[in-house]
Amino acid sequence: MLNEPVLARSKGRVGQTKSKNGCLTCKIRRVKCSEERPQCHRCTSTGRKCEYKAVTGHDFRSWSRNSPTSRSPSSSSQSPPLIVALDSHPLAANGSSFRGGCSLELRAFEYFFMRGLSIFPRATDNRFWKTCILQACHAEPVIWDAVISLSALFEHPQYSKEPVRGLRGAPRNSPGTPAKDPAHQQALVWYSRSLSKLRTSLDKGMVNDTVLLVSCILYICIELLQDNVTEVLQLYHHGTGIMSNRKAALMEECVAPLFYNFSALATCMDYIPTGAAAPQLEALEISDRFSSLEEAEVNLHRFLSRGVTHIRASEQVLLFEENVPAERIAKLEAEKQFLWDELAKWYQTFCAMGFTLESNNTTPAEKYVTAKLLQAHATFRVSIATSMVLSEMRNDSLTAEFEDIVRYGRFGIEATRYPDGTQPPFSLETSMALPIFVCATKCRDYRIRHQALELLQEAPPVQGLCNAATHAVMAAKVIALEEEAAAAAAVELVDGEMFIPEECRISHFFIKPGESETGEDMWVLQYMRNVPREDGGYQIVTDLSPF
């Protein structure tokens, strides 16, 4: 596992803990502080001035002693000095000093500490999960309750186990969602308590952007683990709205990368309309130099936002429009060339940083991000190379890219395993499963596509908005339909492997509700094939298959 923390257990008895969250005035007077904010009751009732240390989480800058420094492969093992480090956290020291919570809450946090934190952090958002979250937990009850709720759902996921996840019926509303079991009930109690405290603070004008954004990310995770996609997207738009109106150095360093990751995946999966991604990702060219993996990743997400817009426009022209003006075709072709050149520029700039899977100067977390970025790069090459091209045969010239997708995907999936070989139930970050899914459905090399399918079946089941289990079922269905069609057509083997002719290849597909012959509700796979005509063109044929 990446960055797996070690929790030191207390050897002595657990007694009443001494809070360190009191105001400065009460500390000077050596009296117990009631800890209300922004002014405690003991000070206000006696007419004294009440002040708290800035470290309690009312400014992003208070969570870091120094400005973040750029990192290179040669210095990647060094972390910037931080107020709270994972190995020196109060809970790690004595196992019981967090907010004086009950044993059930402390047990939930310990599970999050041991199992959750080991898979959430990557090199690019490590500071958020291992520093900002832990600092906020210690200072803000809103965040504490959200974290233990997330921990309960992480241990007992409530997402659907159906092959088609999140499509049947309207998304559930939370926190009023009926609990499925006692663990779910407890998670909803803590979630509801966090929401209630946040609303109370908002009503009193006592909440700040730090708490809002941190809680927003935690709430997104909580809703994802319950299949509440509608609520997830509402929270995402709320968070990006806050970010677009505020500027803070640590906000950009700790919080923004998570929203960029989520925006990239949501845009790619059509949950966010093209052109409506995070404002910071729109209409920006690739930088000439990357000072960190964070910058390289954000630049690639900028490319993705523009690339998806181009790909959707290309599909619209090729599949659904007739008599398209030559000027529009020329504009799309020029845009394709621009994106191809920008992608090559990104790759050249990234390689100049020296991050590779074989390097001895990079951490495991940085190697994981390197694999993820290079996998995404190979996937974007496939997508751009095949845009404005109707024939599926174009994919046959991209074997090297498909091999890279599988190679980097295998590295990433192995890196996320727990020591016992199992995969975590959930990850917030941009999915490595989606590129593998593209490879399994678009590569017609038998060996490569079946390797991709096996990897997809081994991936963490839920990665943000991407459900790897559902995508594995879809990929297996597409592969089976193509291979069955080729076998029925009695095509000849090429180098001992089955060759899939154009008319048997599925170009586009999606799942939709349907009915069986007996009138029962069911899911069907609607797909398109390009059947060559005698005049050299193609007839687009649409078929349905039970899913």
Secondary structure, DSSP 8 states (H G I E B T S, - for coil): -TT-------SS---------S-HHHHHHT------SSS-HHHHHHT------GGGTSSGGGGBSS------GGGTT----BSS-GGG-HHHHHS--STT--HHHHHHHHHIIIIITTTS--TTTHHIIIIIHHHHHHH-HHHHHHHHHHHHHHHS--S--SSS-S-SSS---SSSS--SSHHHHHHHHHHHHHHHHHHHHHHHT---HHHHHHHHHHHHHHHHTTT-HHHHHHHHHHHHHHHHH---HHIIIIIHHHHHHHHHHHHHTTSS-TT-S-GGGSS----S--SSHHHHHHHHHHHHHHHHHHHHHHHIIIII-SS--HHHHHHHHHHHHHHHHHHHHHHHHHHTTT--TT-SSS-HHHHHHHHHHHHHHHHHHHHHHTTT---GGGGGG-HHHHHHHHHHHHHHHHHT--TTS---S-B-S--SHHHHHHHHHH---HHHHHHHHHHHHHS-SEETTEEHHHHHHHHHHHHHHHHHHHHHTT--EETTEE---GGG-EEEEEEEEEE-TTS-EEEEEEEEEEEE-TTS-EEEEEEEEE-
